[in-house]
Amino acid sequence: MDEIEKFENERVELIKSNEVNKSLKTSAIDFLTKSAAVNYSYNFSWMGRPIIQYPQDIIAMQEIIWEVKPDLIIETGIAHGGSLIFSASMLTLLEACGEIENGQVLGIDIDIRAHNKEAIETHPMSKKITMFEGSSIDDVMIAKVHEFAKRGKKILVCLDSNHTHEHVLAELRAYANLASIGSYCIVFDTLIEDMPKGFYDRPWDKGDNAKTAVWEYLKENDNFEIDKQIDNKLLISVAPDGYLKRIK
């Protein structure tokens, strides 16, 4: 066994040990609860645009994109555009490394604010980004996205818009199967289920959120499985049970 293989094996064992480390997992949930209460995710930017994600999830996305090597990333939810910029920058790196050709990012949002749209369209990464405005679960939009997806050879899907059970389940049914085999459909903000009831003053809450939608979707679709290794590696994540790997 060479040193690289030895290190990888050690890392696998460390990640496995996290799964049964109750003290560590309790501490992680405690941090998530306290940090979410002060909008901790608002503190970070990617290439000048607010990304509104936890650093751990940003790193996980980087690892997934390098592993999968998608040439098309589809995202629901745009906000300030940091995630679109991040995805575009990662595809640019893949191109520079000769791993893909002509990487593209598609973002869908029901309301793209004018100042955010302008900031995204004037960003150096804008040439890789297309934005569709409208409800992600509208039939016309779904058809439009599926048509756009035909230009992708390997597709990664990220769902991060309205976090109610009904909406996320509709998005999963509409877009999850666009993810290529071996790629992922990533559902963000599943941590809502792990927060105290009433924690969010929003339409979603414990029992009605992205994670409950994931659980229901997996009962009706066996093309995906939850990548628990990512959960156990990150510990601090807004997407526990949300990293869905397409296996068939």
N, C-alpha and C positions, 0 to 999 in steps of 0.2 A: 504494500500500500504506500503510495507516494504522499508527500506532505499536503498537496491540494486535496486529495481524496480524504485524507485523515481529518483535515479541517472541516470539510463538508459534512462528514459523518458526525463530528463533534457538534456542529451547529444543529443538525437534525435532532440529536439527543437533547440539546439545550432547549430547543423549541418544544419538544415533547414534554419535557419536565415542567414547562410553564403551564401546561394544561391542568396539571394536578397540584400546582402551587397555589393553594387557596389564599394564603396571605397576600401573595403578589397580585392575584386577580382581584381581591377585595380592594387593595390599594389602588389598582388601576380604575376600578369603577368609582371609587371615592374621588379620584382626580377628575375623571370625566364629569361627574355630577357637579363638582365645585367649579370646574373650568367652564363647563357649558353655561352655568349661571351667569358668568361674566363675559360671554361671547368671545371666548379664547380664540376660536377659529378665525375671528375677524382680524387678528393681529398680523397675518402673513400675506405676502404678495409673491407673484412669480413674474419676473421680468417686468416689474413696474405695475402690474395689475393685481388688485386684491383677489386672492384665490379662495378664501373662506373654506379652508380645509385644515385638518390637523397635520402637522409635519409627518407623523407616522404614515398616514394614508397617502401623502404625496410620495414618500419613499416607496411604499408598496406599489403604487401606480407605476413608478419608474421601473421597478423590477419586473412587473407584469408586461409592460410595453416592450422592454428589452427581450424578455422571454418569448412573447407571442409574435412580435414584429408585425403589427398590423399596418396596413396602408390606409385604413379608414377607421376613424374613431367617431362614433355617434354619441352625442351627449344631450340629454334633456335637462333643461335648467341652465341659464347663462349667467344671470346676476351681473357682476362686474367684469366677467370675461376671463378671470385668471386661469380657470381650468381649461378653457379653450386655448389660451396662450401656452399653457403648460403642455397640452397634448400636441399642439403644433410644433413646439420646440423639440419635443421628444421625437416626432416624426422627422423633423429636420436633421436631428442627430443620426437617426437610422439611415437616412439618405446619405449623409456624409460618410457613414461607415460602409456604404454599399450594400446595406441589408434590404432596402426597399427602394421603389421608385415612385415618385409623385404621391407622397403621403398627403391625405386630406382629412380635415376635421369638419364635422357637421354639428352645429348647435341649434337646438330648438327651444323656444321660450314663448310663453303666452304674451309676455309684455317685455320687449327689449327697450329699456329706457334709452332715450335719445343720446344722453351724455355717455352712457356705456357703449352704445353702438358706435358712436364717433371714436371713442378711445380704442375700441377693438379694430375698427376699420383703418385707423391711422397707425396701428402698431406694426413694427417690422415683420411680425408673424402673420399678418392679416392675409397674405397671399395664399395661405393654406387653409383659411377658414371660410366656411359658408354658414350663414345664419338664416333660419326659417322662423318667422314670427307667427304664432298661433298655438292653439291647444295641442299638446302632444298626443292626446287621445281622440282627437277629431278624425273621422274617417278619411277626410280629404288629406289631412296632414300625414296620416299613417301611410296612405298610398304614395304621397309625395316623397316621404322618407325612404320607403321601400324602392322606389324608382331610382333615387339618388344612390342607394346602397349597391346597385348593380355595378357601379364603377369600382367597388372594393374587392380585392382578391382575398384579403383576410381582415375581418372586422372585429373591433372591440366596442362594446356598448356600455355606457355609463348613465344611470338613471338618478337624477338629483333635482327634481322639480317639486311639485306638490307631494307631500309625504303622507297623505291619508292612505288608508288601506285600499279603498276603492280605486283611487287614482293610480297608485303604484302597481296594483294588480292589473289594471288596464294597460299600463305601459309595458309590464312584463309580457302580457299576452300579445301585445302589438310588436315589440321590438327584441325581446330576448333571443329569439331564434335567428335574428340577423347575426348574432355572434357566431363566429366560425368555430368549428370543432377544435378544441384545444385552446380556444380563446376564452374570454370572460364576458359576462354581463354583471356589472358591478352596481349594487344598489346602495346608495348612500343614506345616512341618517337612520339606519336601523336601530341605533342606540336609543331612540325614543322609547322603545319597549322596555329598556332597562332603567329608565328614569322614573322617579316617583310620579304617580298620577297627578295631573294638574300642573306638572313642571313647566309645560309650554303653554303660553297663551296664544295658541294657534288652532287651526281646525283639526290637527292631529293630536293624539295622546296615547298613553299606555292602552293597549288593546285595539288601537286603530291607527296603524302606522306602517312604515315600509317593511319592518320585520315580519309583522303578521301577514302582510301581503306575500312576502317571500315564502313563508311557511305554507301558505295556501297554494301558491303557484307550484311549489315543488311536489305537492300532492297530486297535481294534475299533469305534470310534465317531468319525465324522468331523463330528459336530455342534459340536465344540470345536476351538479352536486356542490354543496358548500365546501369551499377550500378552508378547512379548519386549521391547516398549517399557518395560513396567513393570520387568522385570528389569534392563534397561540403565539405567533411571532410578535405581532404588534402590541397586543394587550390593550394599549390606548388607541382606540379607533372609533370613528363615527359610524363604521359599517360592519359591526359584528354580525355574522351570518349573511353578510351582503356580498361577499366575494364568491360569485357563482361561476364555476368553471364548466364549460360545455364539454361533455364527455362523449356525446354521440349525436 
